[in-house]
Amino acid sequence: MFLKNTKTNIEYTVIPNKPFSQNDLLIANIDEAITNIKNGIKQVMPKIFLLKPKVYVQPMKDINEIKQIEILGITQAFYKAGARELIIIKNENEVK
């Protein structure tokens, strides 16, 4: 998972200790995904900001092939990890 703070250009690649996706699911283990997302957010957010971030997610899978349960998993994982708003990007269009 690659994260980037668009205001500071700080970048961080999360390499999970345990996989949180499997086979055809983007998120199969939501608890592991939340842990990794929290870690990534801490790495790209300056400590002086106490605000929850607005997060843009661009799955590395065609949005038309993503199952509803995967969208739910992505949404829950990012909100539980601390996002204040989540926008899932499909190419140049936004899907909320």
N, C-alpha and C positions, 0 to 999 in steps of 0.2 A: 504494500500500500504506500503510495507516494502522497505526501502532504506538503502544501506550500502556503505560507502566509503571503497573501497578495499585496499587503501594505508594506511589509518589511523585506519581502523576497527570501525569507528564511525557508529552507527546504529540508525535509526529513523523509527518509524512506524507512517504513516500519517493516521489520522482518520478524514475523511472529515466532515465538518459541514452540507453540503448538499451532497447527493449521486450523483456521476457523472456516474455511470453505472446503467443499469436497464435491467430487463428481461434477454435477452440473449446477450446483447451488453456489451463489456468491457468498452467502453467509449461512453456514450449517451450524456453527457453534457461536451463539450470540454473546455468551459471557466472555469467551476468548476474544471475539471481535471488539467488544466494549473495552476490554483491558488494553488492547493494542491501539485503538482509536484514542483513548485517554492519554496514553503514552505519547502518541504522535502529536496531539494537540499541545501537550506540555512542552514538547520540543520546539514547536514553531511559534508559540505565543509568548511574547515577552512577559516576564513575571510582573511587570508594573500594571498590566491590564487585567482587571478582575472581571471584565465583561465576558459573557459567553460568546463564542464566535458564531458568525454566520458561515455556514459550510456549503460549499458547492461540491457535489459528488458526480463524477463522470465514470460510470461503470465501464469496465473493459469488455463489454458484451453489448450486442445490439439491444437497445431499449425495448424493441418489439419482441424480443425473445426472453426478456426477464419475466419471471412468474410473479404474480401478485404477492405471494408469500415472501419472495426475495425483496420486493420493494418494502414490505412491512418490516422485514428483518433489518434492512439498511436503515430505514427511518428510526426504528427503535434503538438500534445500536448507536447511532450518532446522537440522538437526543439524550439517551442515558449516559453517553460519554461527555456530555456538556454542551452540545450545540444549542444555540437559541433559535436558529432557523436553519432549515435544510432545503436545498434546491438540488434536484437531480437533473443533470444536464444531458440532453439528447442532441448531439452535434452542436448546433448553434441555438437550438430552441430549449426552453426551460420547461420541465414538467414538475409540477408541485403536487 
